[in-house]
Every structure is written in structure tokens, then in C-alpha cells.
Amino acid sequence: QVQLVESGGGLVQPGGSLRLSCAASVSAFSIYDVKWYRQAPGKQRELVASITSGGSTIFADSVKGRFTISRDNAKNMVYLQMNSLKPEDTAVYYCYARRYVPLLDYWGQGTQVTVSS
């Protein structure tokens, strides 16, 4: 049973933009905190951005001012808008959702983002 599905990845030139989407097939999606992680080849998975159930957001220093995260609870969707992309943003991007009572969490399968000229 698929719970999270990412989409929107692809090949983009430096300076370009992409919007990643995370579609959730979970009940009570609005109470989940949702995070975007990324993993580049040979590197550890790192947190890119997160949005709480209340709408508070945080960003990695490397993406501040370039990426935004948003959610549409009515559609069970979370978005990662990525602007001014750099080659170092190249990675597989994963969506992660977590609720605390009861504790449940899910990972998506990932979507590839490649920034190259």
C-alpha cells in the first residue's frame, strides 16, 4: 500500500526551477509533519526542508532563500518549490511524513533531480 509518492523531478539547467510534489494516501494528513530529504551519490541523506502540521517551516542553510515548502491539506499534498538551482542540488529527493500519536511515519520512493548544463 503506497503512502507517499513524489513527482516533479527531472533535468534542469543551473539557475532553473522545479516544483516537487508529494502526494500522501494517509488519513488525517493534516496532523503529519512533512520533510523533504535528499541524497546525492556517495553522500548521506540530508534534510532539505520541513513543514509542521501547523505550517511552520525550516530549511537547510544551503537552500535558504531558494527553496520554499508548502502544503495543501485538502489535497493531501506537500510541495517543494526549488528556484535558482545549482549543480550541487543534484540528488534523489525524498518525501517523509510523520505523526506522533500514534507514532507513524512513511517514506516516498524518491524522485531524481539533476541540475546540469
N, C-alpha and C positions, 0 to 999 in steps of 0.2 A: 504494500500500500504506500504509494508515493505521498509524501507530506509537503516537501518543498521542491520547487522546480525553478531554476534560474534560466534566464534568457537575455538576449541582447548583446552578447559578446561578439567579437569579430576582429577584423583587421582595420586599423585606423592609422592615419599619418600623425606624426608628432604635431601637437597643437590642436588636434581634433577632439571630438566629443563622442561619448557613447552614453546610453542610458541602460543600465542593467535592471532587470525586473526579477522579483522573487515572488512566485505565486504559492500561497500556502493552502493546503487542503486539511486544515485542522479546525476544530471547533474552538470558539472563544478566542479567535486570533487576536482580538484587541488587547488581551492581557499578556501577550507574549512580548518580551524584549527581543529585538531582532538585530543581528550583527552581520556585517559583510567582512569576510576574511579574504586574503589572497595568498597564493603560494607560487613563487617563481621557481624555476628549475634549480635544484641544488640548494634551495633556501627553506627555512622554516616558514610555516604558515603564520601570517601576521594579521592582526586586527586592523581593518581599514576604517570602519565607521560603525556606529551603533545608534539605535533609536529605541528608547524605552517605551513601555506601554503608555506612558504619559506624554510622550513626544519629545523628551529630552534627547539631545544628540551629542556625540563626541566623535572626534576624528583623529586619526594618526597625524602627527606633525607633518609627515611627508605629503599629505593630501589636503591639508587645511587651506581653505581659500579656493580650491579647485573642485573638490567633490562636495556634493550635498546628498543627504539621505532623507527620504520621506516615506510616509506610509498612507495607505488608503484602507482603513479597516473595513469599510463597506464592501470592498472588493477582495479583501484578504491579500493585499499586495504591499510590497515594500520596493522602493526604487533607490537606485544609486546613480545619480547624475554625475558623470565624470567629464570635466572640461579641462582644456589645456593639457591634454595627455602627453606623457613623456615616455620614452622607451623603457625607463625603469618601472613604469606601471604595468609592463607586460607580466602576466601571471594568469593562473586559473583563479577565478573569483567564486567564492562560496558564500551561500546564504546560511545563516544559523539562527534558529528560533528557540526560545526557552521560556517556559513558565515555571513558577516556583511552588504553587500549591494546587495539585500535586506537582512534584518536580518531573517535568517532561522536556526533552529537547530533541531537535531534529537538525540534520544537515541536508543541504541540497547536494546535487551531483557535481556542481561546478560548471562554469562557463568560461571559455578561453577568451582572454583579451590580449591582443598583440598590437603593440604600438611600434610602427616601423615605416620608414620611407621606402 
